Amino acid sequence: LKRVRVGVAGATGYTGMELIRILKNHPNVEITFLSSRKTVGMNLKEIRPFIDLELTLEPLDVDRVVERCDLLFTAIPSGAFTISKDLVKKGVKLIDLGADFRFDDPAIHDEWYENKIENYGELKRVYGLPEVNRDEIKKADVVGNPGCYPTSVIIPLYPILREKMITENRIVIDSKSGTSGAGHNPREDLLFSEMEENLRAYRVLNHRHVPEMEQELSKIFGKDLRVHFTPHILPMTRGILSTIYLKTKFSCREEIYRIFMDYYSEEKFVRILKEGYPSTKWVRGTNNIMIGFELDEEDGTLVVLSVIDNLIKGASGQAVQNMNILFDLPEDAGLNLPSLYP
Ligand SMILES: NC(=O)c1ccc[n+]([C@@H]2O[C@H](COP(=O)([O-])OP(=O)(O)OC[C@H]3O[C@@H](n4cnc5c(N)ncnc54)[C@H](OP(=O)(O)O)[C@@H]3O)[C@@H](O)[C@H]2O)c1
């Protein structure tokens, strides 16, 4: 049986813990290295007693990773890590859950993030959305794992844009997310009393995921596209629901369903609803994206709805899917996770 030796940087965070949960049950993986920031020297089990993994948290150091890992997942804040070139040079593959490797143009990254991007040099890197870029992922050294909102938006739009079915170069997106999207560091605006019984928008038209969506959607469409995006946060832990509005040439629902099925009937993690609308609970705990839609037949306005678990298809599950592709393993190895319902 093929074995991949894997390290997780940021093991104590939300996406790091999700990675460990998935990787522990992956038939081809041995977890050989863990790092954190504040708890270096402690055993993971002391901090997270519910996970059965007796490994010490270490500093994030090139030599240790090179010695023990074929692959490193970096589940840490964007910009917290600057040793990627050294790792790649020594044969370690890298899957980064942050934004450091998602942008084709480093200047666009630097406009939206606090850190300046390191010089990528000759790094063979790829935007790691398997349903769109599978063949490029196979050849990459570094995978920039997509953001959670962009995952929920690009997968449903891919077939429609590839088939050139839109009539306006502008897409309106309204997304709702649970609080785990913000990670495990304490923040006043995420206190129970601020969140409970509350719903609010934030960063209207100004979220960091806008340039990421515009980059990928424009490449798919072959022309510049503008995205008008409003995210909301609501009192649940996991899940994203994105509602996407676009003007199209479609005149009947069946046509839309057929195009979705042409692209996605063979995809393990994409579920298209012929009728009805998806709920976040239907994908909670899974690597699935579930897509529903409705058409205004009079003017071609299409409303697409998608749901994902932000920590899985929006982060750690997708990262493991990318690992499976990189190491030529079955794409769903370790990822056949049934949904946690209710
Ligand atoms: N949460 C999501 O839904 C989601 C979805 C997609 C992508 N992402 C991305 O995934 C990454 C991790 O997110 P998260 O939600 O898991 O965050 P998190 O819960 O805050 O965890 C961050 C982890 O990184 C460690 N860390 C923090 N600062 C560090 C530094 N300067 N150097 C080394 N390690 C450091 C933390 O260690 P300590 O605990 O010791 O501080 C912790 O283990 C981020 O880049 C985020 O944007 C998150």
The ligand as an SDF file (V2000), in Angstrom:
LIG
                    3D

 48 52  0  0  0  0  0  0  0  0999 V2000
  -11.8160   28.4730    8.7120 N   0  0  0  0  0  0  0  0  0  0  0  0
  -12.1700   28.2860    7.4420 C   0  0  0  0  0  0  0  0  0  0  0  0
  -13.3470   28.0020    7.1510 O   0  0  0  0  0  0  0  0  0  0  0  0
  -11.1630   28.3990    6.3300 C   0  0  0  0  0  0  0  0  0  0  0  0
  -11.5700   28.0680    5.0350 C   0  0  0  0  0  0  0  0  0  0  0  0
  -10.6500   28.1720    3.9810 C   0  0  0  0  0  0  0  0  0  0  0  0
   -9.3620   28.6050    4.2440 C   0  0  0  0  0  0  0  0  0  0  0  0
   -8.9930   28.9360    5.5100 N   0  0  0  0  0  0  0  0  0  0  0  0
   -7.6130   29.3690    5.7280 C   0  0  0  0  0  0  0  0  0  0  0  0
   -6.9170   28.3450    6.4280 O   0  0  0  0  0  0  0  0  0  0  0  0
   -5.9080   28.9090    7.2690 C   0  0  0  0  0  0  0  0  0  0  0  0
   -6.1630   28.4480    8.7030 C   0  0  0  0  0  0  0  0  0  0  0  0
   -7.4500   28.8860    9.1120 O   0  0  0  0  0  0  0  0  0  0  0  0
   -8.1320   28.3970   10.4740 P   0  0  0  0  0  0  0  0  0  0  0  0
   -9.5500   28.8500   10.3790 O   0  0  0  0  0  0  0  0  0  0  0  0
   -7.8490   26.9700   10.7160 O   0  0  0  0  0  0  0  0  0  0  0  0
   -7.3560   29.3170   11.5320 O   0  0  0  0  0  0  0  0  0  0  0  0
   -7.1640   29.0990   13.0900 P   0  0  0  0  0  0  0  0  0  0  0  0
   -8.2840   28.2730   13.6510 O   0  0  0  0  0  0  0  0  0  0  0  0
   -6.9710   30.4570   13.6620 O   0  0  0  0  0  0  0  0  0  0  0  0
   -5.8040   28.2660   13.2110 O   0  0  0  0  0  0  0  0  0  0  0  0
   -4.5740   28.8010   12.8380 C   0  0  0  0  0  0  0  0  0  0  0  0
   -3.4480   27.8300   13.1720 C   0  0  0  0  0  0  0  0  0  0  0  0
   -2.2080   28.4110   12.7420 O   0  0  0  0  0  0  0  0  0  0  0  0
   -1.3370   28.6020   13.8480 C   0  0  0  0  0  0  0  0  0  0  0  0
   -0.6650   29.9030   13.6890 N   0  0  0  0  0  0  0  0  0  0  0  0
   -1.1950   31.1290   13.8670 C   0  0  0  0  0  0  0  0  0  0  0  0
   -0.2810   32.0810   13.5750 N   0  0  0  0  0  0  0  0  0  0  0  0
    0.8440   31.4430   13.2200 C   0  0  0  0  0  0  0  0  0  0  0  0
    2.1350   31.8730   12.8220 C   0  0  0  0  0  0  0  0  0  0  0  0
    2.4440   33.1750   12.7530 N   0  0  0  0  0  0  0  0  0  0  0  0
    3.0560   30.9330   12.5160 N   0  0  0  0  0  0  0  0  0  0  0  0
    2.7500   29.6190   12.5900 C   0  0  0  0  0  0  0  0  0  0  0  0
    1.5580   29.1580   12.9510 N   0  0  0  0  0  0  0  0  0  0  0  0
    0.6140   30.0520   13.2710 C   0  0  0  0  0  0  0  0  0  0  0  0
   -2.2460   28.5890   15.0490 C   0  0  0  0  0  0  0  0  0  0  0  0
   -1.4960   28.1930   16.1860 O   0  0  0  0  0  0  0  0  0  0  0  0
   -1.9290   28.6950   17.6490 P   0  0  0  0  0  0  0  0  0  0  0  0
   -3.2510   28.0650   17.9220 O   0  0  0  0  0  0  0  0  0  0  0  0
   -0.8320   28.1910   18.4870 O   0  0  0  0  0  0  0  0  0  0  0  0
   -2.0170   30.2050   17.5410 O   0  0  0  0  0  0  0  0  0  0  0  0
   -3.2940   27.5580   14.6520 C   0  0  0  0  0  0  0  0  0  0  0  0
   -2.7940   26.2540   14.8270 O   0  0  0  0  0  0  0  0  0  0  0  0
   -6.0260   30.4340    7.0920 C   0  0  0  0  0  0  0  0  0  0  0  0
   -5.0930   30.8660    6.1460 O   0  0  0  0  0  0  0  0  0  0  0  0
   -7.4460   30.6170    6.5730 C   0  0  0  0  0  0  0  0  0  0  0  0
   -7.5880   31.7890    5.8100 O   0  0  0  0  0  0  0  0  0  0  0  0
   -9.8530   28.8270    6.5580 C   0  0  0  0  0  0  0  0  0  0  0  0
  1  2  1  0
  2  3  2  0
  2  4  1  0
  4  5  1  0
  4 48  2  0
  5  6  2  0
  6  7  1  0
  7  8  2  0
  8  9  1  0
  8 48  1  0
  9 10  1  0
  9 46  1  0
 10 11  1  0
 11 12  1  0
 11 44  1  0
 12 13  1  0
 13 14  1  0
 14 15  2  0
 14 16  1  0
 14 17  1  0
 17 18  1  0
 18 19  2  0
 18 20  1  0
 18 21  1  0
 21 22  1  0
 22 23  1  0
 23 24  1  0
 23 42  1  0
 24 25  1  0
 25 26  1  0
 25 36  1  0
 26 27  1  0
 26 35  1  0
 27 28  2  0
 28 29  1  0
 29 30  1  0
 29 35  2  0
 30 31  1  0
 30 32  2  0
 32 33  1  0
 33 34  2  0
 34 35  1  0
 36 37  1  0
 36 42  1  0
 37 38  1  0
 38 39  2  0
 38 40  1  0
 38 41  1  0
 42 43  1  0
 44 45  1  0
 44 46  1  0
 46 47  1  0
M  CHG  2   8   1  16  -1
M  END
$$$$
